[in-house]
């Protein structure tokens, strides 16, 4: 698995979070499921 970093909106604040996924598409889907599609601010970028 790879690490992906993205900016999301949580409780009215903009925060960076890290998710573990196999691809950018999978990371995006995980973030959308956790925070809601409208709260994912940036496209996930691989960091490791």
C-alpha positions in Angstrom: 0.0 0.0 0.0 1.0 3.6 -0.6 0.4 6.7 1.4 -1.6 9.6 -0.1 -2.0 13.1 1.4 -5.0 15.4 0.7 -6.6 18.4 2.0 -10.2 18.0 3.3 -12.8 20.1 5.2 -13.7 18.6 8.6 -15.9 20.4 11.1 -15.5 23.6 9.2 -11.7 23.5 9.2 -9.3 22.7 6.4 -6.9 20.0 7.4 -4.4 17.7 5.7 -4.9 14.0 6.1 -3.1 10.8 5.0 -4.8 7.7 3.7 -3.3 4.3 2.7 -4.5 3.0 -0.6 -3.3 1.2 -3.7 -4.0 4.0 -6.2 -5.0 7.7 -6.4 -8.5 6.6 -7.5 -8.9 4.4 -4.4 -7.5 7.1 -2.1 -10.1 9.6 -3.6 -12.9 7.1 -3.0 -11.8 6.5 0.6 -11.7 10.2 1.3 -15.1 10.8 -0.3 -16.6 8.0 1.8 -15.1 9.4 5.1 -15.6 13.1 4.6 -18.2 13.5 1.8 -17.4 14.3 -1.8 -17.9 18.0 -1.4 -15.4 18.1 1.5 -12.4 16.7 -0.4 -10.6 19.9 -1.4 -7.5 18.6 -3.2 -6.7 15.5 -5.3 -4.7 13.0 -3.2 -0.9 13.0 -3.9 1.3 10.1 -3.3 3.9 10.8 -0.5 5.6 7.3 -0.2 
